[in-house]
Amino acid sequence: MNTTSETQSITMELGDEYPEIRESVRRICADFPGSYWRELDEKEAYPSEFVKAMTEAGFLAALIPEEYGGAGLPLRAAGVILEEIHASGGNAGATHAQMYTMGTVLRHGSAEQKQRYLPQIAAGKLRLQAFGVTEPTSGTDTTKLKTRAVRDGDHYVINGQKIWTSRALYSDLMLLLARTTPIEQVEHRTDGLSVFLVDMREAVGNGMTIRPIKAMINHNTTEVFFDHLRIPADSLIGQEGKGLRCIMDGMNAERILVSHESLGDAKWFTKTSVKYANERVVIDRPIGKNQGIQFPIAKAYAQMQAAELMLRKSAAMFQAGLPCGEFANLSKLLTAEAAWEAGEACMQTHGGFAYAREYDIERKWREARVQRTAPISTNLILSYIAEHVLGLPRSY
Ligand SMILES: Cc1cc2nc3c(=O)[nH]c(=O)nc-3n(C[C@H](O)[C@H](O)[C@H](O)COP(=O)(O)OP(=O)(O)OC[C@H]3O[C@@H](n4cnc5c(N)ncnc54)[C@H](O)[C@@H]3O)c2cc1C
């Protein structure tokens, strides 16, 4: 076994940190109640007003360093923002990518690229909300992705297709992973992939086409087609051929951030379940008096508390600069499962009313489900733990 906890020691806070951030996000979210999200869900529309409010409050620049006009907050603080959005009944899907793609740009972008883009992103003049990795044929097997970027003088020419590229229609910039050297010509299949920061304002209509996907949740997700799209060679982030590493070293941050969303969902479901179980009277007693109703809520609460501890641990390790792959993955797994269990309990507690849209439960339940599939599926986390933590044989 190779568990990081055996070798590292860290200190982590247990109190409700960042109370001012929590309070401020809650205040903004109070202006965007369930009816706001319901209406968007029905129309499959983008939460422009919510994104504007969060941008103006500076929350979408949480991880951008102060020298570029951002807040320069630690990862945990950014996570708390996402958690509070979800715990309030909202959804951070329209906003989170700007946080989790930021690590790649900060760590691997050139000084010139950071100066060109970050102040504008921090000021809310540019949106970096699209992240193009997944493709229809290769799926989870990222090294087999087929989108090609071929150098042609001062440009790269891009051909291929991405799928599930969320928010592409509402973003100015896309972080794109494409193959620059054919897989047959590289020693390791992880080599030969490169990351580009594509200016979509110039690309759309000039080789980039975006088509919305009708999906189970309102995530503004799309298919993106590249047909001889020419982008300036200086769109390359980091070293050519080493792009997978640039993306992978941002994965722990991404996992920790999105885990906060699941935690927020679990909190919302639990609060909603308890309220209804106390209020709803059937057969002359509040339904919450029945252990058949109490126990699933209590069990989900216990899972939520345990998942939160793991999440705090992974965030503390990340902040301390310690290897945290194991704990970031465990957090992602446990928070997604805790949200799912809390969602199930909430559905069951509400009986038929859970299906009525005006209660928001079925919407939150659909939204919470996605975390078991994206940005990484439960299976792939389990195989990471089995192989990299427990030392079991590689399964794929
Ligand atoms: C709402 C939504 C938004 C998304 N947004 C984005 C985005 O913005 N950008 C982006 O790039 N992608 C995005 N994705 C894509 C998401 O990351 C993928 O759907 C996810 O990684 C799984 O890939 P896949 O759908 O191709 O599944 P597949 O790779 O086809 O896998 C299908 C199933 O088989 C399992 N599986 C595959 N191989 C193994 C194995 N070796 N062992 C065990 N199980 C295995 C998988 O875990 C999965 O459960 C989004 C997806 C959704 C649903």
The ligand as an ORCA input file, in Angstrom:
! r2SCAN-3c Opt
* xyz 0 1
  C     -23.172     16.968    -17.885
  C     -21.786     16.639    -18.337
  C     -20.873     17.678    -18.484
  C     -19.595     17.397    -18.946
  N     -18.706     18.430    -19.154
  C     -17.510     18.187    -19.739
  C     -16.637     19.258    -20.117
  O     -16.936     20.444    -19.898
  N     -15.493     18.956    -20.747
  C     -15.116     17.674    -21.027
  O     -14.043     17.466    -21.606
  N     -15.920     16.614    -20.678
  C     -17.091     16.854    -20.046
  N     -17.925     15.793    -19.714
  C     -17.533     14.443    -20.057
  C     -17.216     13.557    -18.862
  O     -15.973     13.936    -18.323
  C     -17.265     12.116    -19.378
  O     -18.601     11.809    -19.696
  C     -16.722     11.162    -18.386
  O     -15.352     11.381    -18.202
  C     -16.930      9.707    -18.854
  O     -16.534      9.545    -20.200
  P     -17.521      8.873    -21.262
  O     -18.848      9.516    -21.140
  O     -16.894      8.897    -22.617
  O     -17.641      7.379    -20.778
  P     -16.863      6.112    -21.325
  O     -15.391      6.355    -21.341
  O     -17.485      5.672    -22.604
  O     -17.174      5.042    -20.200
  C     -18.493      4.501    -20.004
  C     -18.540      3.833    -18.632
  O     -17.569      2.778    -18.586
  C     -16.711      2.976    -17.475
  N     -15.346      2.524    -17.818
  C     -14.620      2.801    -18.944
  N     -13.435      2.218    -18.873
  C     -13.369      1.562    -17.674
  C     -12.381      0.776    -17.002
  N     -11.195      0.566    -17.541
  N     -12.685      0.274    -15.788
  C     -13.890      0.477    -15.225
  N     -14.871      1.207    -15.811
  C     -14.601      1.749    -17.007
  C     -16.724      4.478    -17.210
  O     -16.347      4.751    -15.888
  C     -18.174      4.806    -17.498
  O     -18.952      4.521    -16.362
  C     -19.216     16.052    -19.219
  C     -20.139     15.018    -19.056
  C     -21.407     15.299    -18.632
  C     -22.390     14.170    -18.493
*
